[in-house]
Amino acid sequence: MRAKGMWVRGFLGQSTWIASERLFRLICGVLVGAWVARHLGPTGYGDLATCLAAVALLAPLADLGLRELYLRDGNHTLAAALTLRLLGATIAGFIALVGLPFVVSTEQTELILPVVLAMILSVHDLFEWPWMAHGRMQIPTICRCSVLLFGAAWKIGLILSECGTAAFAWALILEAAVQAIAFMYLSRDMVTKIRAPTRAALWSLFKKTWPLALSALLVTLYMRIDVVLLNFWYGAHASGEYAVAVRIAETGFIIPTSIAIAAQPAILRGMQVDPDGYKLRLTRLFRLFHLVGFAQGVVLCFAAEWIVRILFGPAFGHAADVLRILAWAPWFVGLGIARSIHLIGIHDQTAHLITVLIGACSGIIVAWAAIPHLGAVGAACATLVAYGMAALGSCWCIPRLRPTGAWMLQSLWSNQHP
């Protein structure tokens, strides 16, 4: 009982700090982001959103899913993780600089370089992982909020100076650089102890992480390809309106991701110590994400038009129809995150890869069929189908995950688990 109480207090402590940072990010991101969108207009905002989405398709090569492995395996992977992430970011950046000019418009091409450089600088956020693993989220949270406030102030200055879209793209580099420097300073004792990893260590870590990296690539594909395809068929104005709806809907991801980040270390550690307790905690996590997802969906669905018009103005009015569809995406995202924790805990990254592959293929097929005829609404439907198939539908396509799918549904009314 005492151990259970300590776990709950630790979980609530981490959740509070992470949720506070995500809430602060939500407020700054939505308010300042809305101001930026109003300033740039649907076309200018669409240009920036399209470049961000296009580069994001390659960003998993810079992430490689290494955070989950670090939280599971510990400190010895940090040096190898940094090396792999820098290598992956460099490869992703090269592909983006060479290949994306053939995909985006001429106006959008000049925005690719600053977005790529910001992506490369972001790999240094791994110095936050040791703090996370030991449940010490206070200092990293304060650091992130400070950098976020700096970035928001800089963007407001750009708005008041009536700068164009390119200035906001280059501002991403400044914010990423400040955050990298801040984390390296906070973890300076750790940074000085990092030594170059051996080739054997790099290869061993890569063999463990490639399924997670590929699955992250597929997840990003069905999360961001809709913006790129919409820009391809309808132009920057349509992608700008759609990006506004996506931005609002993705604020709903904050609650499930914050809860998952806080709960994941304790849940994964408890798997070896107390298997029954591990399954009970995961069951309760499933149920919590059901409730949170439904509540968020109802609120966003009914308040969509009001939210869009107040924050972004009448120029983005068509985004409300898209938001009513995307409002239900956080429900599936939360369930998918909880199931991913379970698959990582049982070392079944291959199953996770297959689920996101099913989701990505479903989303792309629906997007390719629906966007030319339905525009932004078709893109939203394709995204929701992809989330639903990746989180739940795929469980019934993979025999060994069918008990997990039943477990996720049954968690709505029962604490029973396989």
QUIFEN-V493667 format. One line per field, one symbol per residue. phi: phi as a letter, one per 30 degrees, with the letter a starting at -180 (. if undefined). psi: psi as a letter, one per 40 degrees, with the letter a starting at -180 (. if undefined). Layout:
phi=???
psi=???
//
This chain:
phi=.dddddddddddddddddddddddddddddddddddddddieddddeddddddddddceedcciidddddddcjddcdddddddddddddddddddddcdedccddddddddeddddddddddddddddedddciccddedddddddddddddddddddddhdddedddddddeddddddddddddcdddddcdbeddddddddddddcddddddddddddddcdddddddddbjddddddddddddddddddddddddddddeeddddddddbeddddddddddeddddddddddddddddcedddddddcjddcedddddddddecdeddddddddddeddddchcdddddddddddddddddddddcdecciddddddddddddddddcedddccedcdddddedddddbbcdbd
psi=ddddddddddddddddddddddddddddddddddddddddiddddddddddddddddedddedefddddddddadeeddddddddddddddddddddddddediiddedeeddddddddddeeeeeeddddddefgedddddddddddddddddddddddefiaddddddddddddddddddddddfddddeehihiiddddddddddeddddddddddddededddddddddeiddddddddddddddedeeddddddddddddddddedddgddddddddddddddddddddddddddddeddddddddeiddfdedddddddededddddddddddddddddefgdddddddddddddddddddddddddebddddddddddddddddddddeehdeedddddddddedeieii.
//
